[in-house]
Amino acid sequence: MAGGHDWVTFLSDYGHDDVFVGVCKGVIAQIAPQVRIIDICHLIAPQDVEAGAHSLNAAMPFLPIGVHLAMVDPQHAEPARGIAVETGDGSVFVGPDNGLMSYAWESRGGIRRAVEIANRELWLEHLHATFRGRDVFAPVAGHLAAGRSLDDVGPKIKESELCRLELRSATVDDDHVHAEIRAVDHFGNVSLNLARADLEAAGITLGDDVELRCNGRTMTVPFTHSFGEVATGRLTLCEDSFRAIQLAVNAGRANQELRVTRGDPIVISRVQQQQTGPRRAAVTT
């Protein structure tokens, strides 16, 4: 964007126990002092690129046009190249070419052009192999926010050459839905890779009881608008704030109740309504 950007957003697995986040933001501020920085999340599970990709994409509809810096960059013998990707809405994504940003750039209008981060004049003078976020990516994000042309960052990359993560979708099989755990949030809520339409395709509607099969257990829980509709300590299937389907415990942690983590499979099917009193999860081991 001519004249730069007013906003830089920042997502990482750097945590809040050290100075890593503050140092990166300081680098950006020295180069683009006018910019405002939005911290999306810095508690992505360490080196979990897929978790970072889902979190970044979930945040996108609520973020302004700007430079989106994303840093979940596992160490390898041959590190992922750095890329800057301009999208249809004028945003620019800056980060490693490991699929981290691939969901998000599609939700911002798709790729308009992409370049490799190769111009060392835009990097910090002294580089360290384990902190490219500070030495390479943050300064490039700052220069782009300050108005530097994408052409100055490095050579063009064909869209077909960029790394993308596979987006695994739920599968409807008659009256069953085969899904998986997509994420576990700060509250222990378990988000699934499906929407209400997937459940409806299997004949499951709000108010139904559903059977869950996961981690060697079978459970019967209600499908409700929110977890507030069940008794304290009870498990339910409901929509999360991003309109994905989740499993949640009212005033509890569903991930501990189910003993699951991201990537675990789960099967959901409709069962006949069998109770009219207070809802409670029935467990069979």
DABEL-V892848 format. One record per backbone hydrogen bond with DSSP energy under -0.5 kcal/mol. NH is the residue of the N-H (numbers start at 1). CO is the residue of the C=O. If there is no record, write none. Layout:
[[NH,CO] [NH,CO]]
This chain:
[[4,1] [5,145] [8,36] [9,67] [10,38] [11,69] [12,41] [13,71] [15,42] [23,19] [24,20] [25,21] [26,22] [27,23] [28,24] [29,25] [30,26] [31,27] [32,28] [35,32] [36,6] [38,8] [39,37] [40,10] [40,38] [41,10] [44,12] [48,45] [49,47] [52,48] [53,49] [54,50] [55,51] [56,52] [57,53] [58,54] [59,55] [60,56] [61,57] [62,59] [63,60] [67,7] [68,66] [68,92] [69,9] [69,67] [70,68] [70,94] [71,11] [79,77] [83,95] [84,115] [85,93] [86,84] [86,113] [87,91] [88,110] [89,108] [90,87] [92,66] [93,85] [94,68] [95,83] [96,70] [97,81] [98,96] [102,99] [103,99] [105,101] [106,102] [107,103] [108,104] [108,105] [109,106] [110,105] [112,86] [113,86] [115,84] [116,155] [117,82] [118,116] [118,153] [119,153] [120,118] [122,119] [123,120] [124,135] [127,125] [131,128] [134,131] [135,131] [136,132] [137,132] [138,133] [140,136] [141,137] [142,138] [143,139] [144,140] [145,141] [146,142] [147,144] [148,143] [152,149] [153,150] [154,150] [157,114] [161,158] [162,159] [168,166] [170,193] [171,178] [173,171] [173,176] [174,172] [175,173] [176,173] [177,268] [178,171] [179,177] [179,266] [181,264] [182,180] [182,191] [183,191] [185,189] [188,185] [190,247] [191,183] [191,189] [192,245] [193,180] [194,192] [198,195] [199,195] [200,196] [201,197] [202,198] [202,199] [203,200] [204,199] [205,203] [207,223] [208,205] [209,271] [210,221] [211,269] [212,210] [212,219] [213,267] [214,217] [217,214] [218,284] [219,212] [220,282] [221,210] [221,219] [222,235] [223,208] [224,222] [224,237] [229,226] [230,227] [233,250] [234,231] [236,248] [237,222] [238,246] [239,225] [240,244] [243,240] [245,194] [246,238] [247,190] [248,236] [250,234] [252,249] [254,252] [255,188] [257,253] [258,254] [259,255] [260,255] [263,181] [264,261] [266,179] [267,213] [268,177] [269,211] [270,175] [271,209] [282,220] [284,218]]
